[in-house]
Amino acid sequence: MGFILLTQYYPPEPGAASIRLRAMAWELTRLGHSVRVVTALPHHLGAQGEGPQRFWKQERDGEIPVLRTWIWRVRTGRFWRRLLNYFSFVVTSFFGLWRMGRADYLVVESPPLFLGITAYAYSRLRGMPYILSVSDLWPESAVALGLVRNRLLIAITRRLELFLYRKAAYVSAVTEGIRQAVIQTGAIAPERVLFFPNGVDLDLFEGGDGDRLRARLGLSDRHVFLYPGTLGYAQGLEVILDAAELLQESLPQAVFLLVGEGPVKRSMMEEAERRGLRNVLFEPLRPVQEMRHYLAMARAVVVPLRRHPLFAGARPSKVFPAWAAAVPVIFVGEGEMARLVEDSMAGVVVPPEDGGALAMAVEFLSRLSDWEWQAMGQAGRRYVERHYRWQAIAQAWLRGIQ
């Protein structure tokens, strides 16, 4: 079959969606299907060092043709600036689709939900079905985080959400929680809701040189509790500062290392300085190829989420690279991801937004013997080998549409 993948986020943009969509494109190609990608020019965290934008640019990602179109760049600021960012690509991506022609399916990633408008219009014009890939329920998640309060905008986007579900040939969900939420709308038959969860390339996170990185960061004698990824609103990262404050004197060998960028990074750094936390360090965003070195020196990866019913259906993608590197996880949350951590026996689950519970989990993992700690990490490695390799995920997804 032939697929056109329409997404605002594709490497070099970092993040779970970008990694997952590239894995989808590569696996479908490896399985003998044709894949073409229409995406934005580097514009957010992936735009570091980029000069002025062209209107469009053609390139290749391995065997995959990639056409990038202009987007209004914005990193932070008022929500209306983010809307301009979204809608600029809604318009220019139509040009990219036109140059790519037809395919058996157009796969469009949401969020941003508004990109579904482009997919629907193009699918009608070209007479081809589209698959709406939903990695986050929108506007529900934005409302839950307090990022969108305008009642008219909420009402319009909820109507758009249901419209796009009804018109799609399939909806593809990233988590079981999202899958069930889509089915419960009644806008699409359950058999037309596919499942393409976050997974992992096992080879990408093997063979890291943790000792050299420890020496560079001055952490040779410390237990490193790593947070890698977006420093955003949904994560509730304040819980790490609360735990660090509790442990600073009682467990001086433990240190929290946050690697990444995001809208709350500056406020987190300022708050850590205000509290005098010497056991919280920040590193800039690193390419995914370098993360194996950070994982190699980690005692555990800390994965927090805020307390909200919507996040009970989340599966933070950073869990799977940790397990691929045989590193235990501390999940600070509840719901779907908590059940996976418990099933894998490859980590510890503590309640969301509970700094005291996180501090106890850090102390527990710090005091494990090397044998017990390694056994927990290896359990995670076996778990992703069995359930979350990209190849198996792509094959199961394809069975749903053939």
HELIX and SHEET records of a PDB file:
HELIX    1   1 ALA A   16  ARG A   30  1                                  15    
HELIX    2   2 LEU A   45  ALA A   47  5                                   3    
HELIX    3   3 PHE A   79  MET A  100  1                                  22    
HELIX    4   4 LEU A  115  ARG A  126  1                                  12    
HELIX    5   5 GLU A  140  ALA A  144  1                                   5    
HELIX    6   6 ARG A  151  LYS A  167  1                                  17    
HELIX    7   7 GLU A  176  GLN A  184  1                                   9    
HELIX    8   8 PRO A  190  ARG A  192  5                                   3    
HELIX    9   9 LEU A  202  PHE A  205  5                                   4    
HELIX   10  10 GLY A  210  LEU A  217  1                                   8    
HELIX   11  11 GLU A  238  SER A  250  1                                  13    
HELIX   12  12 LYS A  265  ARG A  275  1                                  11    
HELIX   13  13 VAL A  288  GLU A  290  5                                   3    
HELIX   14  14 MET A  291  ALA A  296  1                                   6    
HELIX   15  15 PRO A  309  GLY A  313  5                                   5    
HELIX   16  16 VAL A  319  ALA A  324  1                                   6    
HELIX   17  17 GLU A  336  SER A  344  1                                   9    
HELIX   18  18 GLY A  355  SER A  366  1                                  12    
HELIX   19  19 ASP A  370  HIS A  387  1                                  18    
HELIX   20  20 TRP A  390  ARG A  399  1                                  10    
SHEET    1   A 8 TRP A  56  ASP A  61  0                                        
SHEET    2   A 8 ILE A  64  THR A  69 -1                                        
SHEET    3   A 8 SER A  34  ALA A  40  1                                        
SHEET    4   A 8 GLY A   2  THR A   7  1                                        
SHEET    5   A 8 TYR A 105  SER A 110  1                                        
SHEET    6   A 8 TYR A 130  VAL A 134  1                                        
SHEET    7   A 8 TYR A 170  ALA A 173  1                                        
SHEET    8   A 8 VAL A 193  PHE A 195  1                                        
SHEET    1   B 6 VAL A 280  GLU A 283  0                                        
SHEET    2   B 6 ALA A 254  VAL A 259  1                                        
SHEET    3   B 6 HIS A 223  PRO A 228  1                                        
SHEET    4   B 6 ALA A 298  PRO A 304  1                                        
SHEET    5   B 6 VAL A 329  VAL A 332  1                                        
SHEET    6   B 6 GLY A 347  VAL A 350  1                                        
END                                                                             
